[in-house]
Amino acid sequence: MRGKLLARALLLGCAYIASQVAWVPCTDTRVTRRALLQLPVLLAPPAFAEESKRLAVVESYPPFATLVPLAGVFGLVQSAAQASSADALSDMKKRFKALSDTDLDAYRFVCTQYVGLIKYADPDDKVVSFDKAGRFKACDDAMTAVGRARDVLQKDQEKAEFQKQVSATGINLASYFALVPKEDFAKAQALSQKMRALDEDRDYKLSAEEAKTVRSGAQPLSQEESEVVVALRSIGMGNLLIP
């Protein structure tokens, strides 16, 4: 029953994003690999929070399920930040190349869904609109950077530019995750890591069989986590959970 409720929540309509609201994104790509790897620990309100003078008052957030696909992208970015050898870069090329523009739009879609399902208790509509626009802009900029990193990898001798786009992705996703409940981000990240460990054939897709089969040393999915995976599969995100 809970799985059906999760699926229903994920299928609710997208929110209107106030694109006309001015916003100053956090797009500084001068970040070290070490800093990028520490981003989950160092999450802090992004630049647009300061621009709006204050954060919007939120009554409640949607279930953490919608954050799981983005946590997968965050994991990919962390791996890319560590890629230095030829073999590691070859693996990154394969993984980034597998992400089509349609896939990136699907990630943008779950961002929009999450923002649209946030219940605000703020009396100032402008602050709420600014908050929504800022959240989506951070996600949109992150997906744009992923696309650029993918395109850069198609060329030779572009390692520095690739890492620049990886850094841009990490910073913008950190800005997005900074404004969600920390416990929800932790749960999404933990589930993403579990699914990656269960991907036995390393094709970066979690099959139904792999989700049920626990390899030696891997942790099984909890009942709640299994329901989240089923719900995400029901909206076509099955192949995008562990990019």
Short mmCIF file of the C-alpha atoms (twelve columns), coordinates in Angstrom:
data_MODEL
# 
_entry.id   MODEL 
# 
loop_
_atom_site.group_PDB 
_atom_site.id 
_atom_site.type_symbol 
_atom_site.label_atom_id 
_atom_site.label_alt_id 
_atom_site.label_comp_id 
_atom_site.label_asym_id 
_atom_site.label_seq_id 
_atom_site.Cartn_x 
_atom_site.Cartn_y 
_atom_site.Cartn_z 
_atom_site.pdbx_PDB_model_num 
ATOM 1   C CA . MET A 1   0.000  0.000   0.000   1 
ATOM 2   C CA . ARG A 2   2.790  2.398   0.930   1 
ATOM 3   C CA . GLY A 3   4.468  1.677   -2.416  1 
ATOM 4   C CA . LYS A 4   1.280  2.694   -4.246  1 
ATOM 5   C CA . LEU A 5   1.123  5.911   -2.232  1 
ATOM 6   C CA . LEU A 6   4.725  6.681   -3.135  1 
ATOM 7   C CA . ALA A 7   4.018  6.069   -6.799  1 
ATOM 8   C CA . ARG A 8   0.973  8.312   -6.607  1 
ATOM 9   C CA . ALA A 9   2.992  11.063  -4.963  1 
ATOM 10  C CA . LEU A 10  5.663  10.812  -7.639  1 
ATOM 11  C CA . LEU A 11  3.042  11.050  -10.379 1 
ATOM 12  C CA . LEU A 12  1.478  14.295  -9.126  1 
ATOM 13  C CA . GLY A 13  1.636  17.237  -11.480 1 
ATOM 14  C CA . CYS A 14  4.719  19.443  -11.874 1 
ATOM 15  C CA . ALA A 15  4.796  22.833  -10.193 1 
ATOM 16  C CA . TYR A 16  4.866  26.136  -11.988 1 
ATOM 17  C CA . ILE A 17  8.405  27.526  -11.753 1 
ATOM 18  C CA . ALA A 18  8.659  31.292  -11.583 1 
ATOM 19  C CA . SER A 19  11.323 31.698  -14.242 1 
ATOM 20  C CA . GLN A 20  10.995 35.462  -14.304 1 
ATOM 21  C CA . VAL A 21  12.381 35.801  -10.794 1 
ATOM 22  C CA . ALA A 22  15.975 36.985  -10.807 1 
ATOM 23  C CA . TRP A 23  18.434 34.569  -9.285  1 
ATOM 24  C CA . VAL A 24  22.161 34.487  -8.785  1 
ATOM 25  C CA . PRO A 25  23.249 30.822  -9.118  1 
ATOM 26  C CA . CYS A 26  26.190 29.237  -7.399  1 
ATOM 27  C CA . THR A 27  28.223 28.441  -10.504 1 
ATOM 28  C CA . ASP A 28  31.800 29.021  -9.331  1 
ATOM 29  C CA . THR A 29  33.690 26.018  -10.679 1 
ATOM 30  C CA . ARG A 30  36.934 26.794  -8.881  1 
ATOM 31  C CA . VAL A 31  36.553 23.874  -6.528  1 
ATOM 32  C CA . THR A 32  39.143 21.239  -5.684  1 
ATOM 33  C CA . ARG A 33  38.497 17.521  -5.968  1 
ATOM 34  C CA . ARG A 34  38.872 17.218  -2.204  1 
ATOM 35  C CA . ALA A 35  36.215 19.870  -1.655  1 
ATOM 36  C CA . LEU A 36  33.848 18.146  -4.090  1 
ATOM 37  C CA . LEU A 37  34.254 14.830  -2.298  1 
ATOM 38  C CA . GLN A 38  33.373 16.539  0.982   1 
ATOM 39  C CA . LEU A 39  30.260 18.266  -0.350  1 
ATOM 40  C CA . PRO A 40  27.751 15.954  1.385   1 
ATOM 41  C CA . VAL A 41  29.296 16.986  4.716   1 
ATOM 42  C CA . LEU A 42  29.710 20.662  3.869   1 
ATOM 43  C CA . LEU A 43  26.227 21.331  2.488   1 
ATOM 44  C CA . ALA A 44  25.213 24.911  3.245   1 
ATOM 45  C CA . PRO A 45  22.555 27.332  1.939   1 
ATOM 46  C CA . PRO A 46  23.450 28.367  -1.632  1 
ATOM 47  C CA . ALA A 47  24.040 31.860  -2.947  1 
ATOM 48  C CA . PHE A 48  20.414 32.509  -3.894  1 
ATOM 49  C CA . ALA A 49  19.392 32.074  -0.242  1 
ATOM 50  C CA . GLU A 50  21.389 35.171  0.624   1 
ATOM 51  C CA . GLU A 51  19.994 37.055  -2.365  1 
ATOM 52  C CA . SER A 52  16.441 36.462  -1.160  1 
ATOM 53  C CA . LYS A 53  17.339 37.895  2.288   1 
ATOM 54  C CA . ARG A 54  15.732 34.895  3.970   1 
ATOM 55  C CA . LEU A 55  14.667 31.341  3.245   1 
ATOM 56  C CA . ALA A 56  11.028 30.576  2.547   1 
ATOM 57  C CA . VAL A 57  9.127  28.952  5.404   1 
ATOM 58  C CA . VAL A 58  8.335  25.337  4.506   1 
ATOM 59  C CA . GLU A 59  5.503  23.406  6.130   1 
ATOM 60  C CA . SER A 60  6.424  19.984  4.783   1 
ATOM 61  C CA . TYR A 61  8.569  18.243  2.187   1 
ATOM 62  C CA . PRO A 62  7.595  15.348  -0.118  1 
ATOM 63  C CA . PRO A 63  8.910  11.803  0.491   1 
ATOM 64  C CA . PHE A 64  12.630 11.298  -0.025  1 
ATOM 65  C CA . ALA A 65  11.948 8.946   -2.960  1 
ATOM 66  C CA . THR A 66  12.108 11.761  -5.514  1 
ATOM 67  C CA . LEU A 67  15.627 12.635  -4.343  1 
ATOM 68  C CA . VAL A 68  17.017 9.167   -5.078  1 
ATOM 69  C CA . PRO A 69  17.695 9.611   -8.833  1 
ATOM 70  C CA . LEU A 70  19.528 12.883  -8.139  1 
ATOM 71  C CA . ALA A 71  21.533 11.210  -5.385  1 
ATOM 72  C CA . GLY A 72  22.639 8.759   -8.066  1 
ATOM 73  C CA . VAL A 73  23.920 11.617  -10.219 1 
ATOM 74  C CA . PHE A 74  25.679 13.042  -7.167  1 
ATOM 75  C CA . GLY A 75  27.405 9.682   -6.671  1 
ATOM 76  C CA . LEU A 76  28.492 9.688   -10.311 1 
ATOM 77  C CA . VAL A 77  29.956 13.158  -9.883  1 
ATOM 78  C CA . GLN A 78  31.880 12.102  -6.786  1 
ATOM 79  C CA . SER A 79  33.353 9.163   -8.701  1 
ATOM 80  C CA . ALA A 80  34.239 11.454  -11.600 1 
ATOM 81  C CA . ALA A 81  36.032 13.819  -9.232  1 
ATOM 82  C CA . GLN A 82  38.373 10.977  -8.300  1 
ATOM 83  C CA . ALA A 83  38.987 9.836   -11.875 1 
ATOM 84  C CA . SER A 84  42.620 10.444  -12.772 1 
ATOM 85  C CA . SER A 85  43.945 7.289   -14.414 1 
ATOM 86  C CA . ALA A 86  43.291 6.371   -18.036 1 
ATOM 87  C CA . ASP A 87  41.121 3.422   -16.967 1 
ATOM 88  C CA . ALA A 88  39.056 5.572   -14.619 1 
ATOM 89  C CA . LEU A 89  38.495 8.209   -17.285 1 
ATOM 90  C CA . SER A 90  37.520 5.489   -19.752 1 
ATOM 91  C CA . ASP A 91  34.891 4.259   -17.291 1 
ATOM 92  C CA . MET A 92  33.618 7.816   -16.797 1 
ATOM 93  C CA . LYS A 93  33.373 8.257   -20.556 1 
ATOM 94  C CA . LYS A 94  31.197 5.164   -20.773 1 
ATOM 95  C CA . ARG A 95  28.933 6.253   -17.920 1 
ATOM 96  C CA . PHE A 96  28.520 9.869   -19.022 1 
ATOM 97  C CA . LYS A 97  28.005 8.872   -22.657 1 
ATOM 98  C CA . ALA A 98  25.099 6.669   -21.565 1 
ATOM 99  C CA . LEU A 99  23.226 9.756   -20.321 1 
ATOM 100 C CA . SER A 100 21.160 11.131  -23.195 1 
ATOM 101 C CA . ASP A 101 19.550 14.563  -23.296 1 
ATOM 102 C CA . THR A 102 16.246 12.795  -22.658 1 
ATOM 103 C CA . ASP A 103 17.712 11.251  -19.509 1 
ATOM 104 C CA . LEU A 104 18.871 14.648  -18.282 1 
ATOM 105 C CA . ASP A 105 15.369 16.006  -18.895 1 
ATOM 106 C CA . ALA A 106 14.007 13.128  -16.804 1 
ATOM 107 C CA . TYR A 107 16.238 14.219  -13.918 1 
ATOM 108 C CA . ARG A 108 14.987 17.780  -14.372 1 
ATOM 109 C CA . PHE A 109 11.456 16.380  -14.228 1 
ATOM 110 C CA . VAL A 110 11.977 14.781  -10.816 1 
ATOM 111 C CA . CYS A 111 13.466 18.071  -9.600  1 
ATOM 112 C CA . THR A 112 10.317 19.854  -10.717 1 
ATOM 113 C CA . GLN A 113 8.123  17.210  -9.106  1 
ATOM 114 C CA . TYR A 114 9.927  17.532  -5.788  1 
ATOM 115 C CA . VAL A 115 9.711  21.321  -5.761  1 
ATOM 116 C CA . GLY A 116 6.067  21.191  -6.808  1 
ATOM 117 C CA . LEU A 117 5.182  18.929  -3.884  1 
ATOM 118 C CA . ILE A 118 6.785  21.148  -1.232  1 
ATOM 119 C CA . LYS A 119 4.119  22.740  0.992   1 
ATOM 120 C CA . TYR A 120 5.002  26.287  1.950   1 
ATOM 121 C CA . ALA A 121 3.776  28.184  5.010   1 
ATOM 122 C CA . ASP A 122 5.308  31.501  4.015   1 
ATOM 123 C CA . PRO A 123 3.003  34.539  3.718   1 
ATOM 124 C CA . ASP A 124 5.257  36.204  1.134   1 
ATOM 125 C CA . ASP A 125 4.499  34.822  -2.327  1 
ATOM 126 C CA . LYS A 126 7.590  36.482  -3.779  1 
ATOM 127 C CA . VAL A 127 9.859  34.667  -1.344  1 
ATOM 128 C CA . VAL A 128 8.134  31.370  -2.185  1 
ATOM 129 C CA . SER A 129 8.488  31.988  -5.929  1 
ATOM 130 C CA . PHE A 130 12.125 32.915  -5.451  1 
ATOM 131 C CA . ASP A 131 12.675 29.727  -3.446  1 
ATOM 132 C CA . LYS A 132 11.067 27.516  -6.100  1 
ATOM 133 C CA . ALA A 133 12.968 29.158  -8.935  1 
ATOM 134 C CA . GLY A 134 16.255 28.850  -7.067  1 
ATOM 135 C CA . ARG A 135 15.792 25.152  -6.315  1 
ATOM 136 C CA . PHE A 136 14.975 24.283  -9.896  1 
ATOM 137 C CA . LYS A 137 17.729 26.506  -11.309 1 
ATOM 138 C CA . ALA A 138 20.337 24.675  -9.213  1 
ATOM 139 C CA . CYS A 139 19.128 21.335  -10.598 1 
ATOM 140 C CA . ASP A 140 18.863 22.636  -14.162 1 
ATOM 141 C CA . ASP A 141 22.395 24.055  -14.054 1 
ATOM 142 C CA . ALA A 142 23.667 20.741  -12.668 1 
ATOM 143 C CA . MET A 143 22.114 18.748  -15.523 1 
ATOM 144 C CA . THR A 144 23.456 21.243  -18.063 1 
ATOM 145 C CA . ALA A 145 26.942 20.733  -16.621 1 
ATOM 146 C CA . VAL A 146 26.508 16.943  -16.841 1 
ATOM 147 C CA . GLY A 147 25.677 17.336  -20.532 1 
ATOM 148 C CA . ARG A 148 28.742 19.488  -21.076 1 
ATOM 149 C CA . ALA A 149 30.963 17.011  -19.237 1 
ATOM 150 C CA . ARG A 150 29.588 14.214  -21.427 1 
ATOM 151 C CA . ASP A 151 30.302 16.198  -24.588 1 
ATOM 152 C CA . VAL A 152 33.812 17.106  -23.417 1 
ATOM 153 C CA . LEU A 153 34.630 13.427  -22.907 1 
ATOM 154 C CA . GLN A 154 34.054 12.813  -26.594 1 
ATOM 155 C CA . LYS A 155 37.209 14.807  -27.289 1 
ATOM 156 C CA . ASP A 156 40.829 14.004  -26.491 1 
ATOM 157 C CA . GLN A 157 43.036 15.889  -24.056 1 
ATOM 158 C CA . GLU A 158 40.079 17.609  -22.369 1 
ATOM 159 C CA . LYS A 159 40.581 16.347  -18.831 1 
ATOM 160 C CA . ALA A 160 40.763 19.823  -17.249 1 
ATOM 161 C CA . GLU A 161 37.533 20.978  -18.904 1 
ATOM 162 C CA . PHE A 162 35.830 17.733  -17.896 1 
ATOM 163 C CA . GLN A 163 36.759 18.266  -14.241 1 
ATOM 164 C CA . LYS A 164 35.519 21.853  -14.491 1 
ATOM 165 C CA . GLN A 165 32.069 20.638  -15.557 1 
ATOM 166 C CA . VAL A 166 32.130 17.902  -12.905 1 
ATOM 167 C CA . SER A 167 32.805 20.580  -10.293 1 
ATOM 168 C CA . ALA A 168 29.961 22.731  -11.633 1 
ATOM 169 C CA . THR A 169 27.595 19.760  -11.385 1 
ATOM 170 C CA . GLY A 170 28.652 19.000  -7.819  1 
ATOM 171 C CA . ILE A 171 28.305 22.586  -6.639  1 
ATOM 172 C CA . ASN A 172 24.823 23.017  -8.093  1 
ATOM 173 C CA . LEU A 173 23.569 19.672  -6.793  1 
ATOM 174 C CA . ALA A 174 24.960 20.608  -3.386  1 
ATOM 175 C CA . SER A 175 22.968 23.851  -3.586  1 
ATOM 176 C CA . TYR A 176 19.848 21.831  -4.387  1 
ATOM 177 C CA . PHE A 177 20.387 19.298  -1.607  1 
ATOM 178 C CA . ALA A 178 21.275 22.028  0.904   1 
ATOM 179 C CA . LEU A 179 17.613 23.034  1.063   1 
ATOM 180 C CA . VAL A 180 16.088 19.606  1.666   1 
ATOM 181 C CA . PRO A 181 15.872 17.872  5.057   1 
ATOM 182 C CA . LYS A 182 19.291 16.458  5.901   1 
ATOM 183 C CA . GLU A 183 17.806 13.136  6.961   1 
ATOM 184 C CA . ASP A 184 16.019 12.794  3.601   1 
ATOM 185 C CA . PHE A 185 19.231 13.491  1.700   1 
ATOM 186 C CA . ALA A 186 21.035 10.934  3.867   1 
ATOM 187 C CA . LYS A 187 18.355 8.310   3.157   1 
ATOM 188 C CA . ALA A 188 18.424 9.002   -0.588  1 
ATOM 189 C CA . GLN A 189 22.207 8.791   -0.664  1 
ATOM 190 C CA . ALA A 190 22.244 5.580   1.385   1 
ATOM 191 C CA . LEU A 191 19.712 3.930   -0.947  1 
ATOM 192 C CA . SER A 192 21.684 5.064   -3.991  1 
ATOM 193 C CA . GLN A 193 24.858 3.510   -2.582  1 
ATOM 194 C CA . LYS A 194 23.042 0.265   -1.777  1 
ATOM 195 C CA . MET A 195 21.677 0.008   -5.304  1 
ATOM 196 C CA . ARG A 196 25.122 0.605   -6.780  1 
ATOM 197 C CA . ALA A 197 26.507 -2.221  -4.626  1 
ATOM 198 C CA . LEU A 198 23.719 -4.541  -5.811  1 
ATOM 199 C CA . ASP A 199 24.518 -3.878  -9.489  1 
ATOM 200 C CA . GLU A 200 26.324 -7.184  -9.946  1 
ATOM 201 C CA . ASP A 201 26.983 -6.980  -13.697 1 
ATOM 202 C CA . ARG A 202 28.155 -3.369  -13.404 1 
ATOM 203 C CA . ASP A 203 25.972 -2.137  -16.242 1 
ATOM 204 C CA . TYR A 204 24.784 0.775   -14.058 1 
ATOM 205 C CA . LYS A 205 21.223 -0.462  -14.204 1 
ATOM 206 C CA . LEU A 206 19.511 -2.236  -11.332 1 
ATOM 207 C CA . SER A 207 17.417 -5.129  -12.605 1 
ATOM 208 C CA . ALA A 208 14.490 -6.506  -10.635 1 
ATOM 209 C CA . GLU A 209 16.526 -9.649  -9.971  1 
ATOM 210 C CA . GLU A 210 19.548 -7.696  -8.731  1 
ATOM 211 C CA . ALA A 211 17.335 -5.706  -6.378  1 
ATOM 212 C CA . LYS A 212 16.265 -8.959  -4.717  1 
ATOM 213 C CA . THR A 213 19.607 -10.781 -4.782  1 
ATOM 214 C CA . VAL A 214 22.092 -9.775  -2.105  1 
ATOM 215 C CA . ARG A 215 25.729 -10.441 -2.945  1 
ATOM 216 C CA . SER A 216 28.289 -11.222 -0.287  1 
ATOM 217 C CA . GLY A 217 29.189 -8.071  1.616   1 
ATOM 218 C CA . ALA A 218 26.253 -6.064  0.238   1 
ATOM 219 C CA . GLN A 219 23.326 -4.814  2.295   1 
ATOM 220 C CA . PRO A 220 19.792 -5.819  1.299   1 
ATOM 221 C CA . LEU A 221 17.171 -3.184  0.624   1 
ATOM 222 C CA . SER A 222 14.784 -2.517  3.482   1 
ATOM 223 C CA . GLN A 223 11.043 -2.812  2.925   1 
ATOM 224 C CA . GLU A 224 10.747 0.960   2.585   1 
ATOM 225 C CA . GLU A 225 13.684 1.116   0.162   1 
ATOM 226 C CA . SER A 226 12.230 -1.685  -1.959  1 
ATOM 227 C CA . GLU A 227 8.935  0.190   -2.187  1 
ATOM 228 C CA . VAL A 228 10.764 3.341   -3.271  1 
ATOM 229 C CA . VAL A 229 12.561 1.434   -6.044  1 
ATOM 230 C CA . VAL A 230 9.259  -0.056  -7.252  1 
ATOM 231 C CA . ALA A 231 7.625  3.389   -7.223  1 
ATOM 232 C CA . LEU A 232 10.463 4.935   -9.216  1 
ATOM 233 C CA . ARG A 233 10.346 2.095   -11.722 1 
ATOM 234 C CA . SER A 234 6.629  2.728   -12.170 1 
ATOM 235 C CA . ILE A 235 7.346  6.206   -13.570 1 
ATOM 236 C CA . GLY A 236 10.105 5.027   -15.907 1 
ATOM 237 C CA . MET A 237 13.140 5.898   -13.773 1 
ATOM 238 C CA . GLY A 238 14.368 2.308   -13.432 1 
ATOM 239 C CA . ASN A 239 17.378 2.737   -15.725 1 
ATOM 240 C CA . LEU A 240 18.359 6.107   -14.254 1 
ATOM 241 C CA . LEU A 241 18.758 5.175   -10.592 1 
ATOM 242 C CA . ILE A 242 22.500 4.466   -10.676 1 
ATOM 243 C CA . PRO A 243 24.059 6.380   -13.596 1 
# 
